[in-house]
Amino acid sequence: MKHFYILFLLISSIAFAQLTPPANQQAYYSGVDFNKTGTALFDDLATKTTDKHTNFLSYTPGIWEASKATDLDPVNSNNVILLYGYSDTDGNYITDRTRDKNETGGTSGSDWNREHTYPKSLGNPNLGESGPGSDAHHLRPSDVTMNSNRGNRKFADGSGNAGTVSSNWYPGDEWKGDVARMIMYMYARYGSRCLPSNVCVGTSNSIDANMINVLLEWNAEDPVSTIEDNRNTYHSNTSNTYAQGNRNPFIDNPYLATVIWGGTPAENRWGSTPDPDTEAPTTPTNLVASNPTSSTVDLSWTASTDNEAVVAYNIYVDGSYYVSTNSTATTFTVTDLSAETTYQFAILAVDAANNTSTLSNSVPETTLEAPASGDNCLSETFESIPTNASNYATRTWTGDDGGTWEATDARTDQTLNSRAICIRNGNLTSPTISGGIGNLTVTTQLTFSGSAGTFDVLVNGNSVGSIPYSENNTSSTTTTISNINIEGDVTVVFDNQSTSNRVRIDDLSWTCYSTLSVEKPNLNNINIYPNPVNDNRITVTSNDDLAFEIYNILGKRVSKGKINNQNISVEGLRAGVYILKLSNGSQQVTKKLVKK
């Protein structure tokens, strides 16, 4: 397991709440030093969680029987609660929240089965159906079809009920805290075999790069449920036939995650919270902008100091918030810039309590000329995919242009024009490539049996078109998606819309984007009014289809959506200063917004 001792020296003096387990848990946690913080506390909890795991359940019948005991509906003991479910009355069995506990199996519409919250295929190596693959602390009842819809999609932030977010999965408002605490447990119990970063999309934690910050947010936003407590109570009692003997410590006290990884303070179930830290960090100094490309600029600066700990730096471009580094590093590369444009850069420091320094000095830098339109920004022949393998698993490799590719639920023993990657119920993800994207071309072919279908093509998470493959598996199809026209750094994902078709992909390429070949409105000419706003709505002076995001001054996104009839609702915003980011898919601009 990788540790981050140097970073934890920075936060060793932070005042955390007193951690004293309640009387009924003190014997279990005997030997854990709750005066420790960070990695030291994580290691103690990991050791305890492992040592107490004395009964290793079989996948069948062990997990079935344990779930019938631990996941009972509190208002109807004949039923189990279904993970990701949200309604028993909408007429749609997929969204059921409860089901007869004895309806186990694989029949859609009537049965529930065992959801690996940490997908087997995303473990390192595959978790299988023993050991971590048969650990009851992350196996939960789920509707058969809902379970299939999730598949091995990674978790990502969202809102509302469970469902897909681009090619990822949002567990639902009711379940996001449960999921976060299960992933934390798997990390503590199995270490590098079950890293949170392998199953969740989002910014890496500034203390531990293996942790993803959205899990900490979910842990704080969604309190522990009765079901979670029931599961811990059952499994810690070794007189129960299907009890493992160990507990999930992050269910016992979600605040343990705050002490280890920082972030928004979660509920402390073992005591009160400490006095707040109100002292701001010092202002960063000696900011330098250098090494410009057509879309990026490198920044470096001298670190700030703080009475507790600096945990991140916020980057400002032309006086407006751009992004948070989520790191204590004193270098950062700003991306998604326009070619041949002079920008002003500044930064401020953020501490563990979200206090911010004043803004640093501003420095200019000019980006270089864009690549010529029509040049290939990327070409991939798949000649470097892993050694021929006929099983379906996650595959990673270094592509023709030197970047890292990933294919999920993929085999590597197929050929098309030459070697090809073959995707089943998964997706293909490119490395991040600068220079943007103009037109994309790829060759596909259905493998073995199946029906005609498509791959959804997403650029930076947004769908730009689809790639078809025909029902005739003896002929290939070469497809070009034209006029995608997105500038800056881009990542492309091919998401198979079928759950069973196996499709070969070969000879993928795309051209660079050039502003010379596309006429787009100049977002810098857009205005918003009234500003400051006293009402609950602002108007944007544009008739174009624009997306918006609103960030508070600490860099936390508080609202997002599509502009409706030139209007944006700010009804839910408190009085204060915000950053409004507008985007048309290829350009973006930020505006300062004041809510009174």
Rosetta blueprint (number, residue, H / E / L):
1 M L
2 K L
3 H L
4 F L
5 Y H
6 I H
7 L H
8 F H
9 L H
10 L H
11 I H
12 S L
13 S L
14 I L
15 A L
16 F L
17 A L
18 Q L
19 L L
20 T L
21 P L
22 P L
23 A H
24 N H
25 Q H
26 Q H
27 A L
28 Y L
29 Y L
30 S L
31 G L
32 V L
33 D L
34 F L
35 N L
36 K L
37 T L
38 G H
39 T H
40 A H
41 L H
42 F H
43 D H
44 D H
45 L H
46 A H
47 T H
48 K H
49 T H
50 T H
51 D H
52 K L
53 H L
54 T L
55 N L
56 F L
57 L L
58 S L
59 Y H
60 T H
61 P H
62 G H
63 I H
64 W H
65 E H
66 A H
67 S H
68 K H
69 A H
70 T H
71 D L
72 L E
73 D E
74 P L
75 V L
76 N E
77 S E
78 N E
79 N E
80 V E
81 I E
82 L L
83 L L
84 Y L
85 G L
86 Y L
87 S L
88 D L
89 T L
90 D L
91 G L
92 N L
93 Y H
94 I H
95 T H
96 D L
97 R L
98 T E
99 R E
100 D E
101 K L
102 N L
103 E L
104 T E
105 G L
106 G L
107 T L
108 S L
109 G L
110 S L
111 D L
112 W E
113 N E
114 R E
115 E E
116 H E
117 T L
118 Y L
119 P L
120 K H
121 S H
122 L H
123 G L
124 N L
125 P L
126 N L
127 L L
128 G L
129 E L
130 S L
131 G H
132 P H
133 G H
134 S H
135 D L
136 A L
137 H L
138 H L
139 L E
140 R E
141 P E
142 S E
143 D E
144 V H
145 T H
146 M H
147 N H
148 S H
149 N H
150 R H
151 G L
152 N L
153 R L
154 K L
155 F E
156 A L
157 D L
158 G L
159 S L
160 G L
161 N L
162 A L
163 G E
164 T E
165 V E
166 S L
167 S L
168 N E
169 W E
170 Y E
171 P L
172 G L
173 D L
174 E L
175 W L
176 K H
177 G H
178 D H
179 V H
180 A H
181 R H
182 M H
183 I H
184 M H
185 Y H
186 M H
187 Y H
188 A H
189 R H
190 Y H
191 G H
192 S H
193 R H
194 C H
195 L L
196 P H
197 S H
198 N H
199 V L
200 C E
201 V L
202 G L
203 T L
204 S E
205 N L
206 S L
207 I L
208 D L
209 A L
210 N L
211 M L
212 I E
213 N H
214 V H
215 L H
216 L H
217 E H
218 W H
219 N H
220 A H
221 E H
222 D L
223 P L
224 V L
225 S L
226 T H
227 I H
228 E H
229 D H
230 N H
231 R H
232 N H
233 T H
234 Y H
235 H H
236 S H
237 N L
238 T L
239 S L
240 N L
241 T L
242 Y L
243 A L
244 Q L
245 G L
246 N L
247 R L
248 N L
249 P H
250 F H
251 I H
252 D H
253 N L
254 P L
255 Y H
256 L H
257 A H
258 T H
259 V H
260 I H
261 W H
262 G L
263 G L
264 T L
265 P L
266 A L
267 E L
268 N L
269 R L
270 W L
271 G L
272 S L
273 T L
274 P L
275 D L
276 P L
277 D L
278 T L
279 E L
280 A L
281 P L
282 T L
283 T L
284 P L
285 T E
286 N E
287 L E
288 V E
289 A E
290 S E
291 N L
292 P L
293 T L
294 S L
295 S L
296 T L
297 V E
298 D E
299 L E
300 S E
301 W E
302 T E
303 A L
304 S L
305 T L
306 D L
307 N L
308 E L
309 A L
310 V E
311 V E
312 A E
313 Y E
314 N E
315 I E
316 Y E
317 V E
318 D L
319 G L
320 S E
321 Y E
322 Y E
323 V E
324 S E
325 T L
326 N L
327 S L
328 T L
329 A L
330 T L
331 T E
332 F E
333 T E
334 V E
335 T L
336 D L
337 L L
338 S L
339 A L
340 E L
341 T L
342 T E
343 Y E
344 Q E
345 F E
346 A E
347 I E
348 L E
349 A E
350 V E
351 D E
352 A L
353 A L
354 N L
355 N L
356 T E
357 S L
358 T L
359 L L
360 S L
361 N L
362 S L
363 V E
364 P E
365 E E
366 T E
367 T L
368 L L
369 E L
370 A L
371 P L
372 A L
373 S L
374 G L
375 D L
376 N E
377 C E
378 L E
379 S E
380 E E
381 T L
382 F L
383 E L
384 S L
385 I L
386 P L
387 T L
388 N L
389 A L
390 S L
391 N L
392 Y L
393 A E
394 T E
395 R E
396 T E
397 W E
398 T E
399 G L
400 D L
401 D L
402 G L
403 G L
404 T E
405 W E
406 E E
407 A E
408 T E
409 D E
410 A E
411 R E
412 T E
413 D E
414 Q E
415 T E
416 L L
417 N L
418 S L
419 R E
420 A E
421 I E
422 C E
423 I E
424 R L
425 N L
426 G L
427 N E
428 L E
429 T E
430 S L
431 P L
432 T L
433 I E
434 S L
435 G L
436 G L
437 I E
438 G L
439 N L
440 L E
441 T E
442 V E
443 T E
444 T E
445 Q E
446 L E
447 T E
448 F L
449 S L
450 G L
451 S L
452 A L
453 G E
454 T E
455 F E
456 D E
457 V E
458 L E
459 V E
460 N L
461 G L
462 N E
463 S E
464 V E
465 G E
466 S E
467 I E
468 P E
469 Y E
470 S L
471 E L
472 N L
473 N L
474 T L
475 S L
476 S L
477 T E
478 T E
479 T E
480 T E
481 I E
482 S L
483 N L
484 I L
485 N L
486 I E
487 E L
488 G L
489 D L
490 V E
491 T L
492 V E
493 V E
494 F E
495 D E
496 N E
497 Q L
498 S L
499 T L
500 S L
501 N L
502 R E
503 V E
504 R E
505 I E
506 D E
507 D E
508 L E
509 S E
510 W E
511 T E
512 C L
513 Y L
514 S L
515 T H
516 L H
517 S H
518 V L
519 E L
520 K L
521 P L
522 N L
523 L H
524 N H
525 N H
526 I L
527 N L
528 I E
529 Y E
530 P L
531 N L
532 P L
533 V E
534 N L
535 D L
536 N L
537 R E
538 I E
539 T E
540 V E
541 T L
542 S L
543 N L
544 D L
545 D L
546 L L
547 A E
548 F E
549 E E
550 I E
551 Y E
552 N E
553 I L
554 L L
555 G L
556 K L
557 R E
558 V E
559 S E
560 K E
561 G E
562 K E
563 I L
564 N E
565 N L
566 Q L
567 N E
568 I E
569 S E
570 V L
571 E L
572 G L
573 L L
574 R L
575 A L
576 G E
577 V E
578 Y E
579 I E
580 L E
581 K E
582 L E
583 S E
584 N L
585 G L
586 S L
587 Q L
588 Q E
589 V E
590 T E
591 K E
592 K E
593 L E
594 V E
595 K E
596 K L
